[in-house]
């Protein structure tokens, strides 16, 4: 499926706000791919499809995950909005014909991150956080936007740390994978 066809389909499946966000992530992913020498086509596709399951109702996400045999952790049952990432990878394959495992991985991990992320995983994770349509409500967003084009790993760690700190300040609990990812990159940058 061509990118123009993907956009047409997504426009019909996502809310107006979510579609604009998606275009912002596509654009930002392409910019970061250009900066870091990643495949721009893959970055654009992963950016476009990262939220393809976002607007599916919560109960349907749970049902769909079970139907596709996707494991759902206890944490995800309590926070089912996280399921759109792994379900999105399934829909990207099924509905959009994406077979590239690197693209599917970037979609799967764009919300929580994971230890030892690929370059494309990092690009989509960061693009999702900082795309131009994001309001400046996220902690340190202007700084993150500059850092993204200077040092991808330091930017990734900054986003993870800010997320963990923000949730702790609000009395929330961080997804275990996000915490694990944050700890992994703290060690990586300390030892690197």
C-alpha positions in Angstrom: 0.0 0.0 0.0 1.3 3.5 -0.9 1.7 6.2 1.7 -1.0 8.2 0.1 -3.4 5.3 0.5 -2.3 4.8 4.1 -3.1 8.4 4.8 -6.6 8.2 3.2 -7.4 5.1 5.3 -6.1 6.6 8.5 -8.0 9.8 8.0 -11.2 7.7 8.0 -10.2 5.7 11.1 -8.7 8.4 13.4 -10.2 11.5 15.0 -9.1 14.8 13.5 -6.8 15.5 16.4 -5.2 12.0 16.2 -4.8 12.3 12.4 -3.0 15.6 12.8 -0.7 14.1 15.5 0.0 11.2 13.1 1.1 13.5 10.3 3.3 15.3 12.8 4.9 12.0 13.9 5.4 11.0 10.2 7.1 14.3 9.5 9.3 14.3 12.6 10.3 10.7 12.1 11.4 11.5 8.5 13.4 14.5 9.8 15.1 12.4 12.5 15.8 9.6 10.0 17.4 12.1 7.7 19.6 13.4 10.6 20.7 10.0 11.8 20.9 8.1 8.5 17.9 5.8 9.0 15.7 4.7 6.2 13.3 7.6 5.6 10.6 5.5 4.0 10.5 3.1 6.9 10.4 6.1 9.3 7.5 7.7 7.5 5.5 4.5 7.5 6.2 3.7 11.1 5.3 7.3 12.1 2.1 7.1 10.1 0.9 3.8 11.5 2.2 4.1 15.1 -1.3 5.0 16.3 -3.4 3.1 13.8 -5.2 1.3 16.7 -5.5 4.3 19.0 -9.1 5.1 18.3 -10.4 1.6 18.8 -12.6 1.5 21.9 -11.0 0.1 25.1 -13.0 -3.0 25.4 -12.5 -3.8 21.7 -8.7 -3.4 22.2 -8.8 -6.1 24.9 -11.0 -8.4 22.8 -8.8 -7.9 19.7 -5.6 -8.6 21.6 -7.1 -11.9 22.8 -8.3 -12.7 19.3 -4.8 -12.2 17.9 -3.2 -14.1 20.7 -1.3 -11.0 22.0 -0.3 -11.3 25.7 -1.9 -8.8 27.9 -0.1 -8.1 31.2 -1.9 -7.2 34.4 -0.5 -3.7 34.0 -2.0 -3.4 30.5 -5.4 -4.7 31.8 -5.3 -1.8 34.3 -4.1 0.6 31.6 -5.6 -0.7 28.4 -4.7 2.5 26.5 -1.2 1.0 26.2 -2.6 -1.8 24.1 -2.9 0.3 21.0 0.9 -0.1 20.3 1.1 -3.9 20.1 -2.4 -4.1 18.5 -1.3 -1.4 16.0 1.6 -3.6 14.9 -0.9 -6.4 14.2 -3.2 -4.0 12.3 -0.2 -2.6 10.3 0.5 -6.1 9.1 -3.1 -7.1 8.5 -4.7 -4.0 7.2 -1.8 -2.1 5.6 0.4 -5.0 4.4 3.5 -4.1 6.4 5.8 -7.1 6.7 9.0 -5.2 7.7 9.8 -6.3 11.2 11.7 -3.1 11.9 8.6 -1.0 11.2 6.4 -3.3 13.2 8.9 -3.1 16.2 8.9 0.7 16.1 5.1 0.6 16.2 5.0 -1.9 19.0 7.5 0.0 21.3 6.6 3.6 20.6 4.7 4.1 23.8 6.8 2.3 26.5 10.1 1.9 24.8 12.2 -1.2 25.5 15.9 -1.9 26.3 18.2 -2.0 23.3 15.9 -0.2 20.9 16.8 -0.1 17.2 17.5 3.3 15.6 14.0 3.3 14.1 12.4 2.3 17.4 14.1 5.4 19.0 13.1 7.7 16.2 9.4 6.9 16.3 9.4 6.9 20.2 11.0 10.4 20.2 8.9 11.7 17.3 5.7 10.7 19.0 6.8 12.7 22.1 7.9 15.8 20.4 6.1 16.2 17.1 5.1 19.8 16.2 1.5 19.5 17.1 2.3 18.5 20.7 1.5 21.2 23.2 4.3 22.4 25.4 2.7 20.5 28.3 5.3 17.7 28.3 8.2 18.3 30.6 11.2 20.1 29.0 9.7 19.8 25.5 11.7 22.7 24.0 14.9 21.2 25.3 13.9 17.7 24.1 13.3 19.1 20.6 16.8 20.5 20.5 18.4 17.4 22.0 16.7 15.1 19.5 18.9 16.5 16.7 22.1 16.5 18.8 22.1 13.1 20.6 19.4 10.6 20.1 20.3 8.4 23.1 20.5 11.4 25.5 17.2 12.6 24.2 15.6 9.2 24.6 16.8 9.0 28.2 15.6 12.6 28.9 12.1 11.7 27.7 12.1 8.5 29.8 13.4 10.2 32.9 10.9 13.1 32.5 8.1 10.6 32.0 9.0 8.6 35.1 9.5 11.8 37.2 6.3 13.4 36.0 4.2 10.3 36.8 5.8 10.0 40.2 5.0 13.7 41.0 1.4 13.2 40.0 1.1 10.1 42.1 0.9 7.8 39.1 2.7 4.6 38.5 5.1 4.1 35.6 4.6 1.2 33.2 7.2 -1.5 34.2 8.7 -1.6 30.6 9.2 2.2 30.6 11.0 2.0 34.0 13.1 -0.9 32.7 13.9 1.0 29.5 14.9 4.1 31.5 17.2 2.1 33.8 18.7 0.4 30.7 19.6 3.7 29.0 20.8 5.2 32.3 23.4 2.4 32.4 24.2 2.6 28.7 25.0 6.3 28.9 26.8 6.0 32.1 29.0 3.2 30.7 29.2 4.5 27.2 
